[in-house]
Amino acid sequence: KKVKKVYVTAKDDGGAGSGNTLTLKYALDGSNSFGNAATATPEDELGQFDTLTYTINRDCQSIALELTDEDGEAITINDINIDFRLTNKRPS
């Protein structure tokens, strides 16, 4: 599969005006190393649920996700959607 984008509907618990950047780290194909990262900042900065878009654009057989807040505050995840395309590659 080619994972194009990951959409996460989430909010941080930083309160009004925090506007913390949420970082999505990902590991591909069973790796335990979350070295790849994409970032997004909530638009309203009011601790409300926002849909954050992360561009991955990588071929893989599996993906593991880790979402972190820049200040280490709690994150509430409401929904995760993954936009992917099938490739003609055979799994190894």
Phi and psi in radians as a Rosetta constraint file:
Dihedral C 1 N 2 CA 2 C 2 CIRCULARHARMONIC -1.970 0.35
Dihedral N 2 CA 2 C 2 N 3 CIRCULARHARMONIC 1.944 0.35
Dihedral C 2 N 3 CA 3 C 3 CIRCULARHARMONIC -1.428 0.35
Dihedral N 3 CA 3 C 3 N 4 CIRCULARHARMONIC 2.037 0.35
Dihedral C 3 N 4 CA 4 C 4 CIRCULARHARMONIC -1.517 0.35
Dihedral N 4 CA 4 C 4 N 5 CIRCULARHARMONIC -1.067 0.35
Dihedral C 4 N 5 CA 5 C 5 CIRCULARHARMONIC -2.444 0.35
Dihedral N 5 CA 5 C 5 N 6 CIRCULARHARMONIC 2.695 0.35
Dihedral C 5 N 6 CA 6 C 6 CIRCULARHARMONIC -2.130 0.35
Dihedral N 6 CA 6 C 6 N 7 CIRCULARHARMONIC 2.220 0.35
Dihedral C 6 N 7 CA 7 C 7 CIRCULARHARMONIC -1.904 0.35
Dihedral N 7 CA 7 C 7 N 8 CIRCULARHARMONIC 2.156 0.35
Dihedral C 7 N 8 CA 8 C 8 CIRCULARHARMONIC -2.120 0.35
Dihedral N 8 CA 8 C 8 N 9 CIRCULARHARMONIC 2.142 0.35
Dihedral C 8 N 9 CA 9 C 9 CIRCULARHARMONIC -1.650 0.35
Dihedral N 9 CA 9 C 9 N 10 CIRCULARHARMONIC 1.935 0.35
Dihedral C 9 N 10 CA 10 C 10 CIRCULARHARMONIC -2.641 0.35
Dihedral N 10 CA 10 C 10 N 11 CIRCULARHARMONIC 2.944 0.35
Dihedral C 10 N 11 CA 11 C 11 CIRCULARHARMONIC -2.508 0.35
Dihedral N 11 CA 11 C 11 N 12 CIRCULARHARMONIC 2.634 0.35
Dihedral C 11 N 12 CA 12 C 12 CIRCULARHARMONIC -1.700 0.35
Dihedral N 12 CA 12 C 12 N 13 CIRCULARHARMONIC 2.805 0.35
Dihedral C 12 N 13 CA 13 C 13 CIRCULARHARMONIC -1.673 0.35
Dihedral N 13 CA 13 C 13 N 14 CIRCULARHARMONIC 0.477 0.35
Dihedral C 13 N 14 CA 14 C 14 CIRCULARHARMONIC -1.307 0.35
Dihedral N 14 CA 14 C 14 N 15 CIRCULARHARMONIC -0.232 0.35
Dihedral C 14 N 15 CA 15 C 15 CIRCULARHARMONIC 1.514 0.35
Dihedral N 15 CA 15 C 15 N 16 CIRCULARHARMONIC -3.077 0.35
Dihedral C 15 N 16 CA 16 C 16 CIRCULARHARMONIC -1.076 0.35
Dihedral N 16 CA 16 C 16 N 17 CIRCULARHARMONIC 2.337 0.35
Dihedral C 16 N 17 CA 17 C 17 CIRCULARHARMONIC 1.355 0.35
Dihedral N 17 CA 17 C 17 N 18 CIRCULARHARMONIC 0.115 0.35
Dihedral C 17 N 18 CA 18 C 18 CIRCULARHARMONIC -1.252 0.35
Dihedral N 18 CA 18 C 18 N 19 CIRCULARHARMONIC -0.844 0.35
Dihedral C 18 N 19 CA 19 C 19 CIRCULARHARMONIC 0.984 0.35
Dihedral N 19 CA 19 C 19 N 20 CIRCULARHARMONIC 0.573 0.35
Dihedral C 19 N 20 CA 20 C 20 CIRCULARHARMONIC -1.164 0.35
Dihedral N 20 CA 20 C 20 N 21 CIRCULARHARMONIC 2.530 0.35
Dihedral C 20 N 21 CA 21 C 21 CIRCULARHARMONIC -1.373 0.35
Dihedral N 21 CA 21 C 21 N 22 CIRCULARHARMONIC 2.301 0.35
Dihedral C 21 N 22 CA 22 C 22 CIRCULARHARMONIC -1.772 0.35
Dihedral N 22 CA 22 C 22 N 23 CIRCULARHARMONIC 2.225 0.35
Dihedral C 22 N 23 CA 23 C 23 CIRCULARHARMONIC -1.848 0.35
Dihedral N 23 CA 23 C 23 N 24 CIRCULARHARMONIC 2.235 0.35
Dihedral C 23 N 24 CA 24 C 24 CIRCULARHARMONIC -1.777 0.35
Dihedral N 24 CA 24 C 24 N 25 CIRCULARHARMONIC 1.962 0.35
Dihedral C 24 N 25 CA 25 C 25 CIRCULARHARMONIC -1.736 0.35
Dihedral N 25 CA 25 C 25 N 26 CIRCULARHARMONIC 2.545 0.35
Dihedral C 25 N 26 CA 26 C 26 CIRCULARHARMONIC -2.464 0.35
Dihedral N 26 CA 26 C 26 N 27 CIRCULARHARMONIC 2.615 0.35
Dihedral C 26 N 27 CA 27 C 27 CIRCULARHARMONIC -2.139 0.35
Dihedral N 27 CA 27 C 27 N 28 CIRCULARHARMONIC 2.433 0.35
Dihedral C 27 N 28 CA 28 C 28 CIRCULARHARMONIC -1.882 0.35
Dihedral N 28 CA 28 C 28 N 29 CIRCULARHARMONIC 2.570 0.35
Dihedral C 28 N 29 CA 29 C 29 CIRCULARHARMONIC 0.967 0.35
Dihedral N 29 CA 29 C 29 N 30 CIRCULARHARMONIC 0.809 0.35
Dihedral C 29 N 30 CA 30 C 30 CIRCULARHARMONIC 1.415 0.35
Dihedral N 30 CA 30 C 30 N 31 CIRCULARHARMONIC 0.079 0.35
Dihedral C 30 N 31 CA 31 C 31 CIRCULARHARMONIC -1.219 0.35
Dihedral N 31 CA 31 C 31 N 32 CIRCULARHARMONIC 2.597 0.35
Dihedral C 31 N 32 CA 32 C 32 CIRCULARHARMONIC -1.712 0.35
Dihedral N 32 CA 32 C 32 N 33 CIRCULARHARMONIC 0.046 0.35
Dihedral C 32 N 33 CA 33 C 33 CIRCULARHARMONIC -1.678 0.35
Dihedral N 33 CA 33 C 33 N 34 CIRCULARHARMONIC 1.952 0.35
Dihedral C 33 N 34 CA 34 C 34 CIRCULARHARMONIC -1.595 0.35
Dihedral N 34 CA 34 C 34 N 35 CIRCULARHARMONIC 1.098 0.35
Dihedral C 34 N 35 CA 35 C 35 CIRCULARHARMONIC -1.515 0.35
Dihedral N 35 CA 35 C 35 N 36 CIRCULARHARMONIC -0.378 0.35
Dihedral C 35 N 36 CA 36 C 36 CIRCULARHARMONIC -1.507 0.35
Dihedral N 36 CA 36 C 36 N 37 CIRCULARHARMONIC 2.511 0.35
Dihedral C 36 N 37 CA 37 C 37 CIRCULARHARMONIC -2.583 0.35
Dihedral N 37 CA 37 C 37 N 38 CIRCULARHARMONIC 2.616 0.35
Dihedral C 37 N 38 CA 38 C 38 CIRCULARHARMONIC -2.396 0.35
Dihedral N 38 CA 38 C 38 N 39 CIRCULARHARMONIC 2.557 0.35
Dihedral C 38 N 39 CA 39 C 39 CIRCULARHARMONIC -2.139 0.35
Dihedral N 39 CA 39 C 39 N 40 CIRCULARHARMONIC 2.720 0.35
Dihedral C 39 N 40 CA 40 C 40 CIRCULARHARMONIC -2.685 0.35
Dihedral N 40 CA 40 C 40 N 41 CIRCULARHARMONIC 2.609 0.35
Dihedral C 40 N 41 CA 41 C 41 CIRCULARHARMONIC -2.040 0.35
Dihedral N 41 CA 41 C 41 N 42 CIRCULARHARMONIC 2.278 0.35
Dihedral C 41 N 42 CA 42 C 42 CIRCULARHARMONIC -0.975 0.35
Dihedral N 42 CA 42 C 42 N 43 CIRCULARHARMONIC 2.461 0.35
Dihedral C 42 N 43 CA 43 C 43 CIRCULARHARMONIC -1.296 0.35
Dihedral N 43 CA 43 C 43 N 44 CIRCULARHARMONIC -0.706 0.35
Dihedral C 43 N 44 CA 44 C 44 CIRCULARHARMONIC -1.529 0.35
Dihedral N 44 CA 44 C 44 N 45 CIRCULARHARMONIC -0.299 0.35
Dihedral C 44 N 45 CA 45 C 45 CIRCULARHARMONIC 0.964 0.35
Dihedral N 45 CA 45 C 45 N 46 CIRCULARHARMONIC 0.454 0.35
Dihedral C 45 N 46 CA 46 C 46 CIRCULARHARMONIC -2.028 0.35
Dihedral N 46 CA 46 C 46 N 47 CIRCULARHARMONIC 0.244 0.35
Dihedral C 46 N 47 CA 47 C 47 CIRCULARHARMONIC 1.301 0.35
Dihedral N 47 CA 47 C 47 N 48 CIRCULARHARMONIC 0.288 0.35
Dihedral C 47 N 48 CA 48 C 48 CIRCULARHARMONIC -1.574 0.35
Dihedral N 48 CA 48 C 48 N 49 CIRCULARHARMONIC 2.876 0.35
Dihedral C 48 N 49 CA 49 C 49 CIRCULARHARMONIC -1.200 0.35
Dihedral N 49 CA 49 C 49 N 50 CIRCULARHARMONIC 2.255 0.35
Dihedral C 49 N 50 CA 50 C 50 CIRCULARHARMONIC -2.205 0.35
Dihedral N 50 CA 50 C 50 N 51 CIRCULARHARMONIC 2.581 0.35
Dihedral C 50 N 51 CA 51 C 51 CIRCULARHARMONIC -1.595 0.35
Dihedral N 51 CA 51 C 51 N 52 CIRCULARHARMONIC 2.018 0.35
Dihedral C 51 N 52 CA 52 C 52 CIRCULARHARMONIC -1.780 0.35
Dihedral N 52 CA 52 C 52 N 53 CIRCULARHARMONIC 2.387 0.35
Dihedral C 52 N 53 CA 53 C 53 CIRCULARHARMONIC -1.922 0.35
Dihedral N 53 CA 53 C 53 N 54 CIRCULARHARMONIC 2.201 0.35
Dihedral C 53 N 54 CA 54 C 54 CIRCULARHARMONIC -2.070 0.35
Dihedral N 54 CA 54 C 54 N 55 CIRCULARHARMONIC 2.217 0.35
Dihedral C 54 N 55 CA 55 C 55 CIRCULARHARMONIC -1.592 0.35
Dihedral N 55 CA 55 C 55 N 56 CIRCULARHARMONIC 2.143 0.35
Dihedral C 55 N 56 CA 56 C 56 CIRCULARHARMONIC -1.846 0.35
Dihedral N 56 CA 56 C 56 N 57 CIRCULARHARMONIC -1.013 0.35
Dihedral C 56 N 57 CA 57 C 57 CIRCULARHARMONIC 0.938 0.35
Dihedral N 57 CA 57 C 57 N 58 CIRCULARHARMONIC 0.900 0.35
Dihedral C 57 N 58 CA 58 C 58 CIRCULARHARMONIC -2.325 0.35
Dihedral N 58 CA 58 C 58 N 59 CIRCULARHARMONIC 2.550 0.35
Dihedral C 58 N 59 CA 59 C 59 CIRCULARHARMONIC -1.412 0.35
Dihedral N 59 CA 59 C 59 N 60 CIRCULARHARMONIC 2.410 0.35
Dihedral C 59 N 60 CA 60 C 60 CIRCULARHARMONIC -2.882 0.35
Dihedral N 60 CA 60 C 60 N 61 CIRCULARHARMONIC 2.891 0.35
Dihedral C 60 N 61 CA 61 C 61 CIRCULARHARMONIC -1.702 0.35
Dihedral N 61 CA 61 C 61 N 62 CIRCULARHARMONIC -0.510 0.35
Dihedral C 61 N 62 CA 62 C 62 CIRCULARHARMONIC -2.620 0.35
Dihedral N 62 CA 62 C 62 N 63 CIRCULARHARMONIC 2.795 0.35
Dihedral C 62 N 63 CA 63 C 63 CIRCULARHARMONIC -2.468 0.35
Dihedral N 63 CA 63 C 63 N 64 CIRCULARHARMONIC 2.414 0.35
Dihedral C 63 N 64 CA 64 C 64 CIRCULARHARMONIC -2.029 0.35
Dihedral N 64 CA 64 C 64 N 65 CIRCULARHARMONIC 2.428 0.35
Dihedral C 64 N 65 CA 65 C 65 CIRCULARHARMONIC -2.034 0.35
Dihedral N 65 CA 65 C 65 N 66 CIRCULARHARMONIC 2.562 0.35
Dihedral C 65 N 66 CA 66 C 66 CIRCULARHARMONIC -2.450 0.35
Dihedral N 66 CA 66 C 66 N 67 CIRCULARHARMONIC 2.062 0.35
Dihedral C 66 N 67 CA 67 C 67 CIRCULARHARMONIC -1.841 0.35
Dihedral N 67 CA 67 C 67 N 68 CIRCULARHARMONIC 2.212 0.35
Dihedral C 67 N 68 CA 68 C 68 CIRCULARHARMONIC -2.273 0.35
Dihedral N 68 CA 68 C 68 N 69 CIRCULARHARMONIC 2.662 0.35
Dihedral C 68 N 69 CA 69 C 69 CIRCULARHARMONIC -1.758 0.35
Dihedral N 69 CA 69 C 69 N 70 CIRCULARHARMONIC 2.432 0.35
Dihedral C 69 N 70 CA 70 C 70 CIRCULARHARMONIC -1.082 0.35
Dihedral N 70 CA 70 C 70 N 71 CIRCULARHARMONIC -0.447 0.35
Dihedral C 70 N 71 CA 71 C 71 CIRCULARHARMONIC -1.757 0.35
Dihedral N 71 CA 71 C 71 N 72 CIRCULARHARMONIC 0.104 0.35
Dihedral C 71 N 72 CA 72 C 72 CIRCULARHARMONIC 1.289 0.35
Dihedral N 72 CA 72 C 72 N 73 CIRCULARHARMONIC 0.289 0.35
Dihedral C 72 N 73 CA 73 C 73 CIRCULARHARMONIC -1.391 0.35
Dihedral N 73 CA 73 C 73 N 74 CIRCULARHARMONIC 2.885 0.35
Dihedral C 73 N 74 CA 74 C 74 CIRCULARHARMONIC -1.177 0.35
Dihedral N 74 CA 74 C 74 N 75 CIRCULARHARMONIC 2.572 0.35
Dihedral C 74 N 75 CA 75 C 75 CIRCULARHARMONIC -2.132 0.35
Dihedral N 75 CA 75 C 75 N 76 CIRCULARHARMONIC 2.355 0.35
Dihedral C 75 N 76 CA 76 C 76 CIRCULARHARMONIC -1.858 0.35
Dihedral N 76 CA 76 C 76 N 77 CIRCULARHARMONIC 2.096 0.35
Dihedral C 76 N 77 CA 77 C 77 CIRCULARHARMONIC -1.766 0.35
Dihedral N 77 CA 77 C 77 N 78 CIRCULARHARMONIC 2.230 0.35
Dihedral C 77 N 78 CA 78 C 78 CIRCULARHARMONIC -1.727 0.35
Dihedral N 78 CA 78 C 78 N 79 CIRCULARHARMONIC -0.656 0.35
Dihedral C 78 N 79 CA 79 C 79 CIRCULARHARMONIC -2.794 0.35
Dihedral N 79 CA 79 C 79 N 80 CIRCULARHARMONIC 2.566 0.35
Dihedral C 79 N 80 CA 80 C 80 CIRCULARHARMONIC -2.306 0.35
Dihedral N 80 CA 80 C 80 N 81 CIRCULARHARMONIC 2.237 0.35
Dihedral C 80 N 81 CA 81 C 81 CIRCULARHARMONIC -2.171 0.35
Dihedral N 81 CA 81 C 81 N 82 CIRCULARHARMONIC 2.409 0.35
Dihedral C 81 N 82 CA 82 C 82 CIRCULARHARMONIC -2.072 0.35
Dihedral N 82 CA 82 C 82 N 83 CIRCULARHARMONIC 2.133 0.35
Dihedral C 82 N 83 CA 83 C 83 CIRCULARHARMONIC -1.650 0.35
Dihedral N 83 CA 83 C 83 N 84 CIRCULARHARMONIC 2.005 0.35
Dihedral C 83 N 84 CA 84 C 84 CIRCULARHARMONIC -2.389 0.35
Dihedral N 84 CA 84 C 84 N 85 CIRCULARHARMONIC 2.838 0.35
Dihedral C 84 N 85 CA 85 C 85 CIRCULARHARMONIC -2.195 0.35
Dihedral N 85 CA 85 C 85 N 86 CIRCULARHARMONIC 2.467 0.35
Dihedral C 85 N 86 CA 86 C 86 CIRCULARHARMONIC -1.291 0.35
Dihedral N 86 CA 86 C 86 N 87 CIRCULARHARMONIC 2.473 0.35
Dihedral C 86 N 87 CA 87 C 87 CIRCULARHARMONIC -1.931 0.35
Dihedral N 87 CA 87 C 87 N 88 CIRCULARHARMONIC 2.933 0.35
Dihedral C 87 N 88 CA 88 C 88 CIRCULARHARMONIC -1.553 0.35
Dihedral N 88 CA 88 C 88 N 89 CIRCULARHARMONIC 0.154 0.35
Dihedral C 88 N 89 CA 89 C 89 CIRCULARHARMONIC -1.313 0.35
Dihedral N 89 CA 89 C 89 N 90 CIRCULARHARMONIC 2.519 0.35
Dihedral C 89 N 90 CA 90 C 90 CIRCULARHARMONIC -1.497 0.35
Dihedral N 90 CA 90 C 90 N 91 CIRCULARHARMONIC 2.479 0.35
Dihedral C 90 N 91 CA 91 C 91 CIRCULARHARMONIC -1.059 0.35
Dihedral N 91 CA 91 C 91 N 92 CIRCULARHARMONIC 2.522 0.35
